């Protein structure tokens, strides 16, 4: 599950949740990749308020998301 707010084309991605029985299998990583691709495909911007998503972006930086991530 991913929770977000959308205002003026900016997705504030503030919470991710994976049920305990699915944790450790890469589900959160897939969720992160899918939401990053979705925002990119909509010409939107994303604010990574979720600590997991922020960590993922910093741990695996991609130049294709550089112009999409805002503070």
C-alpha positions as CSV (number, residue, x, y, z in Angstrom):
1,X,0.0,0.0,0.0
2,X,1.2,3.5,-0.8
3,X,-0.4,6.7,0.6
4,X,0.0,10.0,-1.1
5,X,-1.5,13.5,-1.6
6,X,-1.6,15.1,-5.0
7,X,-1.5,18.9,-5.3
8,X,-0.6,20.9,-8.4
9,X,1.0,18.0,-10.1
10,X,3.2,17.0,-7.1
11,X,2.7,13.6,-5.5
12,X,3.6,13.8,-1.8
13,X,4.5,10.1,-1.3
14,X,4.3,9.9,2.5
15,X,3.7,6.3,3.5
16,X,4.4,2.8,2.3
17,X,3.1,-0.4,4.0
18,X,3.8,-4.1,3.2
19,X,1.9,-6.7,5.3
20,X,4.2,-8.6,7.6
21,X,3.8,-11.9,5.8
22,X,5.2,-10.3,2.6
23,X,8.1,-8.4,4.1
24,X,11.6,-9.3,3.0
25,X,10.6,-10.5,-0.4
26,X,11.2,-7.2,-2.3
27,X,7.6,-6.1,-2.4
28,X,8.4,-2.6,-1.1
29,X,11.1,-2.2,-3.7
30,X,8.8,-3.1,-6.5
31,X,6.2,-0.7,-5.2
32,X,8.8,2.0,-5.1
33,X,9.9,1.3,-8.7
34,X,6.3,1.3,-9.9
35,X,5.3,4.5,-8.3
36,X,8.5,6.3,-9.5
37,X,7.8,5.1,-13.1
38,X,4.1,6.1,-12.8
39,X,5.0,9.7,-11.7
40,X,7.6,9.9,-14.5
41,X,5.0,8.8,-17.0
42,X,2.5,11.4,-15.9
43,X,5.0,14.3,-16.2
44,X,4.4,14.8,-12.5
45,X,6.7,15.6,-9.7
46,X,7.2,13.6,-6.4
47,X,8.1,14.6,-2.9
48,X,9.5,11.7,-1.0
49,X,8.2,12.2,2.5
50,X,8.2,8.5,3.1
51,X,11.5,7.6,4.7
52,X,11.7,4.3,2.8
53,X,11.1,5.9,-0.6
54,X,13.6,8.6,0.2
55,X,16.2,6.0,1.3
56,X,15.5,4.0,-1.9
57,X,16.1,7.0,-4.1
58,X,19.3,8.0,-2.3
59,X,20.6,4.4,-2.2
60,X,19.9,3.8,-5.9
61,X,19.9,7.2,-7.6
62,X,18.8,7.3,-11.1
63,X,19.3,10.3,-13.4
64,X,15.9,9.8,-15.0
65,X,14.2,10.7,-11.6
66,X,16.5,13.7,-10.9
67,X,14.1,16.2,-12.4
68,X,11.0,14.6,-10.9
69,X,12.0,14.6,-7.2
70,X,11.3,17.8,-5.4
71,X,11.9,18.9,-1.8
